[in-house]
Amino acid sequence: MTALATPAAPADEPGRARGAAATCAPRHGGHRILTGTGLLGALVVTLTLALIVSAGTGQLHIPVDEVVGSVLHHIGLPWGPVPTHPRGDATLWEVRFPRVAMAALAGASLATAGAVMQGVFGNPLAEPGVVGVSSGAAVAAGVVIAFGLTGAGVWTVPAAAFAGGLLSTLLVYLLSRDGGRTEVVTLVLTGIALNAMTSAGLSFLLFLGDQQAREQIVFWTLGSLNGTRWSAVLVVAPLAALGIAAAILLARSLDLLALGDRGARHVGVDVERLRIGAIVVVAVLTAAAVSFCGIIAFVGLVVPHLIRLLAGPGHLLLIPASALGGALLLVVADLWARTAVANADLPIGLLTSLVGGPFFFWLIRRARRTAGGWA
């Protein structure tokens, strides 16, 4: 897909067009480093290898060939060796595979949500964690946990997380708009304020809840994949698939939105309908990740930018590549969380913040240099 050129800013939207130019301008003389097919193929192969290695790594080590053999036997292809340890097969299918599947789904959801948010807001700093969408979803889920609400059965927590994520996204969108364009500084400050409010809300829920509820809410604030089961994966998978598919359908319109609101309208884009649809997509994807994994920050910030550096700004490639890249990042981060300290399971949100925080600082400095200052 050919990268969309960014024209001069329309008179009524100088800030957005300048931000779009800084975010979406092709690198390396306008040429991609990788073709779309090459990038997607490389990500698929690397993700597959990461899933296999991660599934076999832990206190009980299972060789790669035995992991592959176990999968083949379970799908009716009796090829290759099966785990020789008496508990090897049970460890894979009851503990490891659900966890790595959840890591891939959550990473894909967060990275896709980040790519969509950056396209909608027209700036490089939009991300569910940075602007408070993830924490808003976590507070809503925390309310369900603290008060023991079970009205929708297994879907109660995901439904609450969806509502909280949608409300947070709408709030950020409304407060960061000024004169028909999105102010980057306002976006960041709104996210800081919203994160402070949701942090206070989670603290209050900790005060109200019993011991079990407190442990679950603390889990939300740190992010973890520990204890993931297939029942949770089966809830998250359709939300993630629906959100990613919807994001891909919005790809062409998001490219046109980089022209600015006036330019996009001139070529037939219903800008407000696009933004509302994108907000719902972001809420679905954020809820899919947050509802069972807690707050995992910076995945949606880091991955889309790395993909743009490799393949350009076109969303038709950026979105599926970001989904694969986010899945890869979180699978590797989860492997690190399980193995960095012997007999301990580090919070995965802590590890992604260790990587994403410095990247965020670098991105702020880079955006100021390339855009000549923010609007």
C-alpha positions in Angstrom: 0.0 0.0 0.0 1.4 3.4 -1.0 1.9 5.8 1.9 -0.6 8.7 1.8 1.1 12.0 1.3 0.1 14.7 3.7 -0.9 18.0 2.1 -0.6 21.5 3.4 -2.7 22.2 6.4 -6.2 23.5 5.7 -6.8 27.0 7.1 -9.1 25.8 9.9 -6.9 22.9 11.1 -3.2 23.9 11.3 -2.5 21.9 14.4 -4.0 18.6 13.2 -2.4 18.8 9.8 1.0 19.6 11.3 0.6 16.7 13.8 -0.5 14.4 11.0 2.5 15.4 9.0 4.9 14.7 11.9 3.2 11.4 12.6 2.6 10.1 9.1 5.4 11.4 7.0 7.3 8.5 5.3 10.8 7.9 6.4 14.0 7.1 4.4 13.2 9.3 1.4 9.6 8.2 1.2 10.5 4.5 0.8 9.6 1.7 3.2 12.2 -0.5 4.8 10.1 -3.6 4.3 7.2 -4.5 1.9 3.9 -5.2 3.5 4.0 -8.9 2.7 7.6 -9.2 4.0 6.8 -7.4 7.2 3.6 -9.4 7.9 5.3 -12.7 7.0 8.3 -11.9 9.3 5.9 -11.0 12.2 3.9 -14.2 11.7 7.0 -16.4 11.8 8.5 -14.6 14.7 5.3 -14.6 16.7 4.8 -18.4 16.0 8.4 -19.1 17.3 7.8 -16.9 20.3 4.6 -18.7 21.2 6.3 -22.1 20.9 9.3 -21.1 23.0 7.2 -19.3 25.6 5.0 -22.3 26.0 7.9 -24.6 26.6 9.8 -22.3 29.0 9.2 -22.3 32.8 9.9 -24.3 35.9 9.1 -27.4 33.9 11.1 -27.1 30.7 9.5 -28.7 27.6 11.6 -29.0 24.4 10.4 -27.2 21.3 9.9 -30.4 19.4 7.7 -31.8 22.1 5.6 -28.6 22.2 5.0 -28.8 18.5 4.3 -32.6 18.7 1.7 -32.0 21.5 -0.1 -29.5 19.3 -0.1 -31.7 16.3 -1.4 -34.7 18.3 -4.2 -32.5 19.7 -5.4 -31.5 16.2 -5.4 -35.1 15.0 -1.9 -35.2 13.3 0.1 -37.8 15.3 3.5 -36.5 14.1 6.6 -35.8 16.3 7.3 -36.5 19.9 5.0 -35.7 22.8 6.1 -34.4 26.2 8.0 -37.1 28.1 7.4 -35.7 31.5 4.2 -37.1 33.2 2.8 -33.6 33.7 4.2 -32.1 30.5 1.0 -32.3 28.4 -1.2 -31.1 31.2 1.2 -28.2 31.9 1.1 -27.1 28.3 -2.7 -27.3 27.8 -3.9 -26.2 31.3 -1.3 -23.5 32.1 1.0 -22.5 29.4 -1.1 -22.3 26.2 -4.0 -20.3 27.8 -1.4 -17.8 29.1 0.5 -17.3 25.9 -2.8 -17.1 24.0 -4.0 -14.4 26.3 -0.7 -12.5 26.0 -1.1 -12.6 22.2 -4.7 -11.4 22.3 -4.1 -8.7 24.8 -1.0 -7.4 23.0 -2.8 -7.4 19.6 -5.8 -5.6 21.1 -3.7 -2.8 22.8 -1.4 -2.2 19.8 -4.4 -2.0 17.4 -6.2 0.4 19.8 -3.1 2.6 19.9 -2.8 2.7 16.1 -6.5 3.6 15.8 -6.3 6.3 18.5 -3.3 7.9 16.9 -5.1 8.0 13.5 -8.3 9.5 15.0 -6.6 12.1 17.2 -4.0 12.9 14.6 -1.0 12.8 16.9 1.7 10.4 18.0 1.0 10.4 21.8 -2.5 8.8 21.8 -2.5 5.4 23.5 -5.1 3.7 25.8 -2.8 3.7 28.8 -1.3 7.2 28.3 -4.7 9.0 27.9 -6.4 7.0 30.7 -8.6 4.7 28.7 -7.2 1.5 30.2 -7.4 2.8 33.8 -11.0 3.9 33.1 -11.9 0.4 32.0 -10.1 -1.0 35.1 -12.1 1.2 37.5 -15.3 0.0 36.0 -14.2 -3.6 36.3 -13.0 -2.9 39.9 -16.5 -1.7 40.8 -17.9 -5.0 39.6 -15.3 -6.9 41.7 -15.6 -4.8 44.8 -19.4 -5.0 45.0 -19.6 -8.6 43.7 -21.8 -7.8 40.7 -22.7 -10.8 38.5 -25.6 -9.7 36.5 -24.1 -10.8 33.2 -22.4 -13.9 34.4 -18.9 -14.4 33.0 -19.4 -11.4 30.8 -20.0 -9.0 33.7 -16.4 -7.8 34.1 -15.8 -7.5 30.3 -19.0 -5.6 29.9 -18.1 -3.2 32.7 -14.6 -2.8 31.3 -16.1 -2.0 27.9 -18.4 0.6 29.4 -15.6 2.2 31.4 -13.3 2.2 28.4 -16.0 3.7 26.1 -16.8 6.5 28.7 -13.1 7.3 29.2 -12.4 7.4 25.4 -15.4 9.7 24.8 -14.3 12.0 27.7 -10.7 12.3 26.3 -12.1 12.9 22.8 -14.4 15.7 23.9 -12.0 17.4 26.2 -9.0 17.4 23.8 -11.0 19.0 20.9 -10.8 22.7 20.5 -11.9 24.7 17.5 -12.5 21.6 15.5 -9.1 20.1 16.1 -7.3 18.0 18.7 -4.7 19.7 20.9 -1.8 17.4 21.7 -0.9 19.1 24.9 -4.6 19.0 26.0 -4.8 15.3 25.1 -1.8 14.5 27.4 -3.0 16.7 30.2 -6.4 15.2 30.0 -4.9 11.7 30.2 -2.8 12.7 33.3 -5.9 14.1 35.0 -8.0 11.1 34.1 -5.3 8.7 35.3 -5.1 10.6 38.6 -8.9 10.3 39.0 -9.0 6.6 38.2 -6.1 5.9 40.5 -8.1 7.6 43.3 -11.1 5.5 42.3 -9.2 2.3 42.5 -7.8 3.3 45.9 -11.3 3.9 47.2 -12.4 0.5 45.9 -9.5 -1.0 47.8 -10.8 0.6 50.9 -14.4 -0.7 50.3 -13.6 -4.2 49.2 -12.9 -7.3 51.2 -9.6 -9.2 51.2 -10.3 -11.1 48.0 -11.6 -8.1 46.2 -8.5 -6.1 47.3 -6.2 -8.7 45.9 -8.1 -8.7 42.6 -8.0 -4.9 42.4 -4.3 -4.8 43.1 -3.9 -7.2 40.2 -5.7 -4.7 38.0 -3.3 -1.9 38.8 -0.2 -4.0 38.1 -1.3 -6.2 35.1 -0.7 -9.9 35.1 -1.4 -13.0 33.1 -0.9 -15.4 36.0 -3.7 -17.9 36.4 -5.2 -17.4 32.9 -7.5 -20.2 31.9 -9.2 -21.1 28.6 -12.6 -19.8 29.8 -11.0 -16.3 29.9 -9.4 -16.7 26.5 -12.8 -17.7 25.0 -14.3 -14.4 26.3 -11.4 -12.2 25.1 -10.9 -13.8 21.7 -14.2 -12.7 20.1 -13.9 -9.1 21.4 -10.3 -8.9 20.1 -11.2 -10.4 16.7 -14.2 -8.1 16.3 -12.2 -5.0 17.3 -9.3 -5.8 15.0 -11.6 -6.6 12.1 -13.5 -3.4 12.6 -10.2 -1.4 12.8 -9.1 -2.9 9.4 -12.4 -1.8 7.9 -11.7 1.8 9.1 -8.2 1.8 7.6 -8.9 3.7 4.4 -10.9 6.3 6.1 -8.2 6.8 8.8 -5.7 7.5 6.0 -8.0 10.1 4.5 -8.4 11.7 8.0 -4.7 12.6 8.0 -5.7 15.2 5.4 -7.6 17.1 8.1 -11.3 17.3 8.7 -12.0 19.6 5.7 -9.9 17.5 3.3 -11.4 14.3 4.5 -15.0 15.6 4.0 -14.1 16.8 0.5 -13.3 13.2 -0.5 -16.5 11.8 1.1 -15.5 10.8 4.6 -18.2 11.3 7.3 -15.7 12.6 9.9 -17.8 12.5 13.0 -19.3 9.1 12.2 -15.7 7.8 11.6 -14.6 9.2 15.0 -17.5 7.8 16.9 -17.0 4.4 15.2 -13.3 4.5 16.0 -14.0 5.4 19.6 -16.2 2.3 20.0 -13.5 0.1 18.3 -10.9 1.4 20.8 -13.2 0.7 23.7 -13.9 -2.8 22.5 -10.2 -3.5 22.1 -9.2 -2.0 25.4 -11.9 -3.9 27.2 -10.7 -7.1 25.6 -7.2 -6.6 27.0 -8.0 -4.9 30.4 -10.9 -7.1 31.4 -8.7 -10.1 32.3 -5.1 -8.8 32.2 -5.3 -5.5 34.2 -3.6 -2.3 33.1 -0.7 -2.9 30.7 0.6 0.4 29.5 2.6 1.6 26.5 2.0 -1.4 24.2 -0.3 0.8 22.0 2.3 3.6 22.0 5.5 1.7 21.2 4.3 -0.9 18.6 2.5 1.4 16.0 5.5 3.7 15.9 8.0 0.9 15.3 5.7 -0.4 12.5 5.6 3.1 10.9 9.3 3.3 10.9 9.5 -0.1 9.1 6.6 0.2 6.7 5.2 3.7 6.5 1.9 5.2 7.8 -0.8 3.5 5.7 -3.4 2.0 8.1 -4.3 -0.9 5.9 -0.8 -2.3 6.7 -0.2 -0.5 10.0 -3.2 -2.1 11.8 -2.6 -5.8 11.1 1.1 -5.4 11.5 0.5 -3.6 14.8 -1.7 -6.4 16.0 1.0 -9.0 15.2 3.7 -6.8 16.7 1.7 -6.1 19.9 1.1 -9.9 20.2 4.8 -10.5 19.8 5.8 -7.8 22.3 3.5 -9.1 25.0 4.3 -12.7 24.6 8.0 -11.9 25.0 7.3 -9.6 27.9 5.3 -12.3 29.6 8.1 -14.8 29.1 10.5 -12.3 30.7 8.0 -11.8 33.6 7.9 -15.5 34.3 11.7 -16.2 34.0 13.5 -13.0 35.1 13.3 -13.9 38.8 13.4 -17.5 39.9 10.2 -18.8 41.4 8.5 -15.4 40.9 6.0 -13.9 38.5 6.7 -10.2 37.9 3.8 -7.9 37.0 3.8 -7.6 33.2 2.5 -4.0 33.4 5.7 -3.1 35.3 7.9 -4.5 32.6 6.1 -2.8 29.7 6.3 0.5 31.6 10.0 0.0 32.0 10.3 -0.2 28.2 7.6 2.2 27.3 8.4 5.1 29.7 11.8 5.9 28.1 10.3 5.5 24.6 7.6 8.0 25.6 10.2 10.6 26.6 12.0 10.0 23.3 8.8 10.4 21.4 8.0 13.7 23.1 11.4 15.1 22.2 11.2 13.8 18.6 7.7 15.2 18.1 8.8 18.6 19.2 11.8 18.6 16.9 10.0 17.4 13.8 6.8 19.4 14.3 8.5 22.6 15.4 6.4 22.5 18.6 2.9 21.3 19.4 -0.3 23.1 18.7 
